[in-house]
Every structure is written in C-alpha cells, then in structure tokens.
Amino acid sequence: MLLMFLVVAVNIAFFTRGAIGKADNEDTVQFINEWMRNDNGTFATYLKETIEKDEDKVQGREALSESLGLWMLYAIENDDEAMFEERFRLLKTYFMTGEGFISWKLPETGESDVQTNALIDDLRIYKALILAYRQWGATEYLTAADKVGTFLGSNLIYQSVLVDFYDRFYDYQTQTITLSYLDPEAIKMLEQHGHITPSSYKKMTALLQEVPLKNGFYPKSYNVQTKKMVFDEEINLIDQLLVAINRSQLDFNSDELLIFIKKELEQRGVLNGRYSITTRSPMVAYESPAIYGFVILYAIEIKDRELALQAYQRMIDFRVNRSKFRGAYSINEDQNTHIFDNLVPLLAIQKLKNAQWIS
C-alpha cells in the first residue's frame, strides 16, 4: 500500500555516485530479480527480513500489490510483453481473486488471509491491464481488468466517490478518499468500461479541480460523509506530488507546489520526505529516490525538461554503481532497501527515455 512504509535513509558516501551513462535500468532490474524475489517469484518489500508487531505494517519479505502495479507500468513503458505477462501471472496466482478483489499485501509464502485492498494499487493495476490490452491485444488482460473494475464499482463507491479501501471480512468501506489516490486516467477508464457512472467521474475530478490549499500544500484526504477536506500538519511530499500529477492529467496547474519544489532544489539542493504545513520546513532528514522519481513523472506531465533532468541527477546519486548490489537504490548502512525506492526510479527513467530527454 502506497506510503505504508518507512523510506530507507541513505548514506551516499558508502557508494560510488551515480552518473549518466553508467548503471542503468538493466542493472536495477537485475538487482531486484536477484535479491528481492521470494521463492515463489513474488517481490519482497525489503531486501532484508524485518519483523513488525503491527500487522498493518509491512514485514520485510512481504509482497505488495503496489510493487506489482509499478512493475506492470514499467513493463508497458519498456514495451516488454514477456515481463508484463510474468507479472500478470503473479497477479492472478497470488493477489487477485476470481471476483476481482486484490489483496494489498501477501506473506512471503503467498498464502494471504488479508481481507482489505488498497484503491491506489487497484487503480494502478487496472490501468496497467487496460494499457496492456491496448498495446498487445491479449483479451485476458481486458477480462482481468473488467473483474477488478467491477469489484471497485460494486464495493468502493460511497456517495459516488471511490474510497480508500474495502474490508471483505466486515463488509465495510471507508468513507474517506486520499486525494493522491485519485488517478484521473484510471478513473476515466473505469467510466469508459461502465464500472462507474459519468456523474461519479465528474464528481471525483471536481474534487481534484477544486481542492483547496493551505500554506501552498494540498489536503491529505476528503471525508465524503462530512464533505470536508483534511489537512495533515506534517505533509508527505510524495502525496503532494501525486496530487499534482493527478491534477496535471486534467490540465489543472499546481503552481504553488511547483514553485516550492524548485525553490527547495535551488536553495538547498534536496527534497525531504516530510514538511511542516505551518513553517514549510523539513520535518525529517531523509530523502528518497522515489521522491525524485515522482518529481520526474510530474515534470514530464507538465513538460518541464529542466526540472526533470535536475531531479534525475539527484535521483541517481542514490544508485549503487559498484558492489554486489549494483543497480540498487538507497542501500543503507544496514544493507537494506525498500522496493518502492527502486521501482519508482525504474519507471521514471523509462519515461524519460520515451520522452527522449535522456538516452
């Protein structure tokens, strides 16, 4: 599930600095396949085993639907049908039920009793399935997408708005939508294929259009029942970037956030994971390559090549170019990394290549 992880802090001094023309996506793909695969082929969240007492937190070798969706989008961007097909088989074998429910996480063994999904991950997978069908024409992708779409339209709509998750055990749907989850491209596909109504699509895109700002930052979520936006005192920059990406897909600008990002990069040279909504100052010391990956994806949406390349140069500072972990991002002092910090850069770099902004 998106952002339900602790971004791994990096000590860059341990490794050779990344550079254009050195380590590339092939190294990162090889690293993940070699070091972050479980025995059944699913992809572990962390390189090393970790134990969390809270079952809602991710154990080290658990696999996430988030990771699978990012892999699928990368395979599409890379026009790699064989890779997509292999990830699709993991989806059908381990994550997805016949009714279209997708578990948001699985244990290392793949035998899950998790009864909740995660809207953002489902939408990412749904969009990937539709795009794969359009790109390669395999009807099984469309069939799977229709099952996911039907499940979402039947179980995750509250007052015409998609909400964060559904719990099958309790037959319960939350009444809140995290704004960064509202991917307009995926939601439009749901409408086009009859899984949600046109009025539902318009209501959700209106939320993105009319979203208020507080000191230049977006709310975390919207309570559908009370019709109130909810701001966090400590904002997560990835959430903010995803809202900006979502808005850009609808041709709405996010100028205040863009100015903030560019100012941070110009004056401090870094972007941190969390900021105070009151002081706009960093609340944590860590950076992560995923943050810079999402800056790249946002910059591509708004056609800002300079910002994309600036973020790219900082992102590859986190990439290991020597050692047995060549191609990995954010290997810390404990020899650990989170797969999210590796998959987002993969996708961002491939999109940069497809835009012909890097070779």
Secondary structure per residue as TSV (DSSP state, phi and psi in degrees):
chain	resnum	aa	ss	phi	psi
A	1	M	-	360.0	138.8
A	2	L	T	-60.0	132.5
A	3	L	T	70.9	4.2
A	4	M	-	-88.5	54.9
A	5	F	S	-152.6	162.7
A	6	L	-	-96.7	115.8
A	7	V	-	-62.9	130.7
A	8	V	-	-77.5	120.8
A	9	A	-	-67.6	150.4
A	10	V	-	-121.6	142.8
A	11	N	-	-111.3	94.8
A	12	I	G	-64.9	-24.7
A	13	A	G	-62.8	-21.0
A	14	F	G	-71.5	-18.3
A	15	F	S	-131.2	158.8
A	16	T	-	-65.5	137.1
A	17	R	-	-64.3	139.6
A	18	G	-	-65.9	154.2
A	19	A	-	-154.7	149.7
A	20	I	T	-59.6	135.2
A	21	G	T	90.3	-5.1
A	22	K	S	-99.7	-121.2
A	23	A	S	-58.0	146.1
A	24	D	-	-136.6	-173.1
A	25	N	H	-59.0	-33.1
A	26	E	H	-60.5	-38.5
A	27	D	H	-64.3	-40.8
A	28	T	H	-68.2	-42.4
A	29	V	H	-60.1	-43.9
A	30	Q	H	-64.0	-41.7
A	31	F	H	-59.7	-48.0
A	32	I	H	-64.2	-44.7
A	33	N	H	-62.6	-35.0
A	34	E	H	-81.9	-37.8
A	35	W	H	-111.3	-17.8
A	36	M	S	-120.0	18.5
A	37	R	B	-93.6	135.2
A	38	N	-	-81.6	169.2
A	39	D	T	-60.5	-29.4
A	40	N	T	-87.4	2.2
A	41	G	S	97.6	-14.4
A	42	T	-	-68.8	161.7
A	43	F	B	-102.8	122.0
A	44	A	B	-69.5	150.4
A	45	T	S	-75.9	-40.2
A	46	Y	B	-116.8	152.8
A	47	L	S	-62.9	-41.0
A	48	K	S	-108.5	153.6
A	49	E	-	-67.4	133.9
A	50	T	-	-133.3	154.9
A	51	I	-	-119.5	124.5
A	52	E	-	-115.4	134.2
A	53	K	S	-72.2	-34.3
A	54	D	S	-79.6	117.8
A	55	E	T	-67.9	-16.5
A	56	D	T	-80.4	-9.6
A	57	K	S	-93.7	157.7
A	58	V	-	-89.3	126.6
A	59	Q	-	-74.9	159.1
A	60	G	T	-53.6	-45.8
A	61	R	T	-101.9	8.9
A	62	E	-	-67.1	152.1
A	63	A	E	-108.2	144.0
A	64	L	E	-115.1	144.8
A	65	S	H	-65.4	-27.5
A	66	E	H	-55.3	-47.7
A	67	S	H	-62.8	-42.3
A	68	L	H	-62.7	-42.4
A	69	G	H	-63.2	-41.0
A	70	L	H	-65.0	-40.9
A	71	W	H	-58.5	-44.7
A	72	M	H	-63.9	-41.9
A	73	L	H	-66.1	-37.5
A	74	Y	H	-64.2	-44.0
A	75	A	H	-60.3	-37.7
A	76	I	H	-66.5	-47.0
A	77	E	H	-60.4	-34.6
A	78	N	T	-88.5	0.8
A	79	D	T	51.9	46.4
A	80	D	-	-113.3	89.1
A	81	E	H	-66.7	-35.5
A	82	A	H	-62.5	-42.8
A	83	M	H	-63.6	-44.5
A	84	F	H	-61.0	-44.3
A	85	E	H	-60.1	-41.1
A	86	E	H	-64.9	-41.6
A	87	R	H	-68.7	-35.3
A	88	F	H	-62.0	-39.4
A	89	R	H	-65.5	-37.2
A	90	L	H	-62.9	-40.5
A	91	L	I	-58.1	-50.3
A	92	K	I	-72.9	-33.2
A	93	T	I	-77.1	-40.3
A	94	Y	I	-116.4	-36.0
A	95	F	I	-97.4	-34.8
A	96	M	B	-110.2	134.9
A	97	T	-	-89.3	171.3
A	98	G	T	-63.8	-23.3
A	99	E	T	-88.6	-2.4
A	100	G	S	98.4	3.4
A	101	F	-	-74.4	136.5
A	102	I	B	-119.8	120.4
A	103	S	-	-66.1	135.8
A	104	W	S	-76.2	-20.4
A	105	K	E	-151.9	156.6
A	106	L	E	-132.3	149.1
A	107	P	-	-70.7	169.4
A	108	E	T	-55.8	-31.5
A	109	T	T	-76.1	-19.2
A	110	G	S	90.0	-6.1
A	111	E	-	-96.6	95.6
A	112	S	-	-100.3	144.3
A	113	D	-	-114.7	17.1
A	114	V	-	-66.8	130.3
A	115	Q	-	-108.4	9.5
A	116	T	B	-121.0	152.5
A	117	N	-	-111.3	-174.6
A	118	A	-	-139.6	118.5
A	119	L	H	-54.6	-46.5
A	120	I	H	-60.9	-38.3
A	121	D	H	-72.5	-39.4
A	122	D	H	-62.9	-42.8
A	123	L	H	-64.4	-38.7
A	124	R	H	-64.5	-43.5
A	125	I	H	-68.0	-42.6
A	126	Y	H	-58.8	-47.7
A	127	K	H	-61.6	-41.5
A	128	A	H	-62.5	-40.2
A	129	L	H	-64.3	-42.4
A	130	I	H	-65.0	-45.4
A	131	L	H	-63.0	-39.2
A	132	A	H	-65.1	-40.0
A	133	Y	H	-62.1	-43.9
A	134	R	H	-64.9	-35.9
A	135	Q	H	-79.9	-39.5
A	136	W	H	-119.9	-11.4
A	137	G	-	79.6	8.3
A	138	A	-	-76.2	116.8
A	139	T	H	-66.4	-22.9
A	140	E	H	-65.0	-27.2
A	141	Y	H	-68.6	-42.4
A	142	L	H	-66.6	-39.5
A	143	T	H	-61.2	-44.3
A	144	A	H	-65.6	-41.0
A	145	A	H	-60.5	-41.3
A	146	D	H	-64.0	-35.6
A	147	K	H	-66.2	-44.3
A	148	V	H	-63.7	-45.2
A	149	G	H	-62.4	-40.4
A	150	T	H	-63.6	-41.7
A	151	F	H	-63.1	-44.8
A	152	L	H	-63.1	-45.5
A	153	G	H	-66.3	-26.3
A	154	S	H	-89.6	-27.2
A	155	N	H	-123.1	-15.1
A	156	L	S	-118.1	17.7
A	157	I	E	-102.3	124.8
A	158	Y	E	-128.7	118.4
A	159	Q	T	50.0	46.3
A	160	S	T	72.4	9.5
A	161	V	E	-120.2	133.3
A	162	L	E	-65.7	139.1
A	163	V	-	-117.9	171.4
A	164	D	S	-61.4	-42.8
A	165	F	-	-159.1	165.1
A	166	Y	E	-130.6	136.1
A	167	D	E	-105.7	112.6
A	168	R	T	-68.7	-34.6
A	169	F	T	-63.4	-45.3
A	170	Y	T	-96.3	-0.7
A	171	D	T	50.1	52.5
A	172	Y	E	-125.9	134.1
A	173	Q	E	-117.3	137.4
A	174	T	-	-67.6	163.4
A	175	Q	S	-110.5	19.9
A	176	T	E	-122.9	142.7
A	177	I	E	-121.2	123.4
A	178	T	E	-74.9	124.3
A	179	L	G	-63.0	-30.0
A	180	S	G	-68.3	-13.4
A	181	Y	G	-80.5	-18.6
A	182	L	-	-81.0	83.9
A	183	D	-	-81.6	106.6
A	184	P	H	-61.7	-34.8
A	185	E	H	-63.6	-45.4
A	186	A	H	-66.7	-41.1
A	187	I	H	-66.1	-37.1
A	188	K	H	-63.4	-39.6
A	189	M	H	-62.7	-40.5
A	190	L	H	-58.1	-42.3
A	191	E	H	-66.6	-45.4
A	192	Q	H	-60.5	-31.9
A	193	H	T	-96.9	10.5
A	194	G	T	79.9	17.2
A	195	H	S	-88.7	-23.1
A	196	I	S	-134.5	162.7
A	197	T	-	-85.1	157.3
A	198	P	H	-56.7	-36.9
A	199	S	H	-67.6	-34.2
A	200	S	H	-65.6	-44.2
A	201	Y	H	-58.5	-45.7
A	202	K	H	-64.7	-37.2
A	203	K	H	-65.3	-40.4
A	204	M	H	-73.3	-39.5
A	205	T	H	-68.6	-29.9
A	206	A	H	-65.4	-35.0
A	207	L	H	-59.7	-42.3
A	208	L	H	-70.1	-35.7
A	209	Q	H	-70.0	-41.1
A	210	E	S	-97.5	8.1
A	211	V	-	-59.2	130.5
A	212	P	-	-80.4	167.4
A	213	L	-	-117.2	148.0
A	214	K	B	-128.2	110.5
A	215	N	T	55.8	33.4
A	216	G	T	90.1	0.2
A	217	F	B	-114.3	154.4
A	218	Y	-	-86.1	157.5
A	219	P	-	-65.8	160.3
A	220	K	S	-77.5	-42.0
A	221	S	E	-152.6	174.0
A	222	Y	E	-129.8	126.2
A	223	N	E	-87.0	110.5
A	224	V	T	-66.6	-35.2
A	225	Q	T	-69.5	-47.0
A	226	T	T	-88.5	-11.1
A	227	K	T	60.6	39.1
A	228	K	E	-122.1	139.8
A	229	M	E	-80.2	143.9
A	230	V	E	-118.9	121.5
A	231	F	-	-100.8	141.2
A	232	D	-	-91.7	145.0
A	233	E	S	-71.3	-27.8
A	234	E	E	-116.1	104.9
A	235	I	E	-85.5	146.4
A	236	N	E	-96.3	122.2
A	237	L	H	-65.7	-32.9
A	238	I	H	-64.9	-41.1
A	239	D	H	-55.8	-46.6
A	240	Q	H	-61.1	-43.4
A	241	L	H	-65.6	-38.0
A	242	L	H	-66.6	-39.0
A	243	V	H	-62.1	-42.7
A	244	A	H	-62.1	-41.6
A	245	I	H	-62.5	-45.7
A	246	N	H	-60.0	-43.4
A	247	R	H	-66.4	-39.0
A	248	S	H	-63.8	-30.9
A	249	Q	T	-66.8	-18.5
A	250	L	T	-104.7	10.6
A	251	D	T	65.9	29.3
A	252	F	-	-101.6	136.6
A	253	N	-	-85.6	162.6
A	254	S	-	-132.3	54.5
A	255	D	H	-61.1	-39.3
A	256	E	H	-65.4	-41.1
A	257	L	H	-66.8	-39.9
A	258	L	H	-61.1	-43.8
A	259	I	H	-62.1	-42.2
A	260	F	H	-61.3	-46.4
A	261	I	H	-61.9	-46.5
A	262	K	H	-65.8	-36.1
A	263	K	H	-66.8	-42.4
A	264	E	H	-60.0	-44.9
A	265	L	H	-68.0	-36.5
A	266	E	H	-72.1	-44.2
A	267	Q	H	-87.9	-34.6
A	268	R	T	-115.2	-21.2
A	269	G	S	79.2	1.6
A	270	V	-	-142.3	160.4
A	271	L	-	-122.0	127.9
A	272	N	-	-95.1	167.6
A	273	G	S	-72.8	-35.6
A	274	R	E	-137.6	145.5
A	275	Y	E	-132.8	152.4
A	276	S	E	-74.8	131.1
A	277	I	T	-72.0	-19.7
A	278	T	T	-86.2	-51.3
A	279	T	T	-95.4	-14.7
A	280	R	-	63.5	21.0
A	281	S	-	-99.3	153.7
A	282	P	B	-61.0	138.9
A	283	M	S	-102.5	-9.9
A	284	V	-	-137.3	159.9
A	285	A	S	-88.6	-20.5
A	286	Y	-	-75.4	150.5
A	287	E	-	-110.8	176.2
A	288	S	-	-155.2	146.6
A	289	P	H	-61.5	-27.8
A	290	A	H	-62.0	-36.8
A	291	I	H	-59.8	-48.0
A	292	Y	H	-68.7	-31.0
A	293	G	H	-62.3	-42.0
A	294	F	H	-72.4	-30.9
A	295	V	H	-61.1	-42.1
A	296	I	H	-60.4	-47.9
A	297	L	H	-62.3	-38.3
A	298	Y	H	-66.7	-44.8
A	299	A	H	-62.0	-36.7
A	300	I	H	-64.5	-41.2
A	301	E	H	-59.4	-40.2
A	302	I	T	-98.1	7.7
A	303	K	T	59.7	43.3
A	304	D	-	-106.1	87.8
A	305	R	H	-65.0	-38.4
A	306	E	H	-61.9	-45.3
A	307	L	H	-65.2	-41.2
A	308	A	H	-59.7	-44.6
A	309	L	H	-72.5	-33.5
A	310	Q	H	-63.4	-44.5
A	311	A	H	-66.7	-37.1
A	312	Y	H	-61.5	-44.5
A	313	Q	H	-62.2	-38.7
A	314	R	H	-72.9	-38.0
A	315	M	H	-60.7	-43.0
A	316	I	G	-76.7	-6.3
A	317	D	G	-62.4	-21.3
A	318	F	G	-91.0	-0.7
A	319	R	B	-94.6	133.1
A	320	V	-	-81.6	125.4
A	321	N	-	-107.1	-6.7
A	322	R	S	-140.1	163.1
A	323	S	S	95.8	173.3
A	324	K	T	-65.9	-15.2
A	325	F	T	-99.7	27.8
A	326	R	T	-50.4	132.3
A	327	G	T	94.6	-15.6
A	328	A	-	-74.9	156.0
A	329	Y	B	-112.3	143.5
A	330	S	-	57.6	41.3
A	331	I	-	-70.6	119.6
A	332	N	-	-95.1	-172.5
A	333	E	T	-62.5	-25.5
A	334	D	T	-88.9	9.9
A	335	Q	S	60.9	42.5
A	336	N	-	-129.0	156.4
A	337	T	-	-155.2	159.8
A	338	H	B	-102.5	137.8
A	339	I	T	-63.5	-29.4
A	340	F	H	-58.8	-38.1
A	341	D	H	-74.0	-3.8
A	342	N	H	-108.8	-36.5
A	343	L	H	-75.9	-38.7
A	344	V	H	-62.9	-45.4
A	345	P	H	-59.2	-39.2
A	346	L	H	-54.0	-51.2
A	347	L	H	-65.4	-42.3
A	348	A	H	-63.3	-44.1
A	349	I	H	-64.5	-41.1
A	350	Q	H	-65.5	-37.0
A	351	K	H	-67.9	-36.3
A	352	L	H	-62.2	-41.1
A	353	K	H	-65.2	-42.3
A	354	N	H	-67.4	-28.2
A	355	A	T	-79.5	-7.1
A	356	Q	T	63.6	33.7
A	357	W	S	-94.4	-18.0
A	358	I	-	-139.0	163.7
A	359	S	-	-109.0	360.0
